[in-house]
Amino acid sequence: MQDVRGKVAVITGGASGIGRAMAQAFSAAGMRVVIADVEATALEQTSQELGVRGVRVDVTKPEDLEALAQTVREEFGTCHVLCNNAGVGGGGLLHELTMRDWKWVIDVNLWGVIHGLQSFLPMLLANPDGGHVVNTASMAGLSPLPGAAPYSASKYAVVGISETMREEFRGTGVGVSVLCPGFVKTNIFTSQRNRPQELRNATKKAAARTANEDMIRLVNETAIDPADVASKVLTAIVQDEFWIFTHPDLLEPYRQRNRELHGPC
Ligand SMILES: NC(=O)c1ccc[n+]([C@@H]2O[C@H](COP(=O)([O-])OP(=O)(O)OC[C@H]3O[C@@H](n4cnc5c(N)ncnc54)[C@H](O)[C@@H]3O)[C@@H](O)[C@H]2O)c1
């Protein structure tokens, strides 16, 4: 999509972090932006600060995405760019995880993306001037992140969906990108703030499993500003690039995995 000016972008998880930075970058580039988020206060604050439309949406609910698509169609005519970005960080060691841990993370990070695609793809495909989908995965969608199996599983799935979309959408005018960030300075480590009551664990034990010291050190050493991520996303949309990496220097575990796969093949 070479000219983004005047195009309509919908960003889930747009009230905070990477989604907020995307909203800011897209607005600065002349796009009309809608942010959708479950956190009402942050949503209101961000939409006011950035001067963009905010809609309260829980991406785990397909009916919320349907209603969002309807609102966007009525108020903006169509959607050109869909960023399936809402996500939560959650995990713990596999043998300690509860079904609630799994359900919460998979519901938001995987079903949230699926719901976004289901509700918005018809609109994007019908645009005479094309469209673009950006799915936010993670480096944890390419190589394992110990202590975060549900997160990793959800992000591998988002990469899989995105790679399939790229094949299916060739020649349709709808481009696809998959965003695979390393650590970014956002509110992801307080994701529990948005965890529904019914999916919280009965005891504090699982909730207390947070990043270990190695992880915190890695975050402090490598985390980048969300604005740098957003600028890469905008470039990928304009230049129709599939892979969006923010930390190419952290790709070694992925290369190692590929080398292992090459061995038996
Ligand atoms: N920050 C990182 O280091 C990092 C690294 C790799 C990938 N990511 C991915 O980036 C994306 C954005 O996360 P972030 O780092 O900006 O974190 P963040 O917490 O700052 O922002 C995430 C946003 O998603 C929203 N959200 C959570 N549950 C939701 C739901 N059910 N429905 C709608 N909105 C919901 C939150 O309210 C928040 O505004 C996520 O998909 C995350 O997995 C982040």
The ligand as a Gaussian input file, in Angstrom:
#p B3LYP/6-31G(d) Opt

LIG

0 1
 N        6.366000      -5.807000      24.780000
 C        7.069000      -6.810000      24.295000
 O        8.219000      -7.028000      24.701000
 C        6.477000      -7.694000      23.231000
 C        7.319000      -8.595000      22.564000
 C        6.792000      -9.413000      21.577000
 C        5.445000      -9.318000      21.246000
 N        4.635000      -8.434000      21.902000
 C        3.239000      -8.381000      21.522000
 O        2.874000      -7.056000      21.253000
 C        1.456000      -6.916000      21.406000
 C        1.152000      -5.656000      22.174000
 O        1.604000      -5.800000      23.509000
 P        2.380000      -4.641000      24.293000
 O        3.740000      -5.135000      24.539000
 O        2.202000      -3.354000      23.621000
 O        1.640000      -4.703000      25.715000
 P        0.634000      -3.666000      26.413000
 O        0.120000      -4.372000      27.604000
 O        1.306000      -2.363000      26.599000
 O       -0.521000      -3.505000      25.324000
 C       -1.416000      -4.566000      25.030000
 C       -2.820000      -4.002000      24.863000
 O       -3.722000      -5.087000      24.599000
 C       -4.910000      -4.840000      25.355000
 N       -5.664000      -6.079000      25.607000
 C       -5.375000      -7.079000      26.470000
 N       -6.354000      -7.997000      26.477000
 C       -7.275000      -7.580000      25.578000
 C       -8.533000      -8.085000      25.146000
 N       -9.031000      -9.224000      25.632000
 N       -9.221000      -7.389000      24.211000
 C       -8.745000      -6.212000      23.730000
 N       -7.577000      -5.663000      24.121000
 C       -6.859000      -6.349000      25.024000
 C       -4.419000      -4.195000      26.635000
 O       -5.444000      -3.507000      27.317000
 C       -3.317000      -3.282000      26.115000
 O       -3.823000      -2.008000      25.792000
 C        0.981000      -8.199000      22.084000
 O        0.387000      -9.054000      21.121000
 C        2.262000      -8.804000      22.609000
 O        2.175000     -10.204000      22.748000
 C        5.122000      -7.617000      22.887000

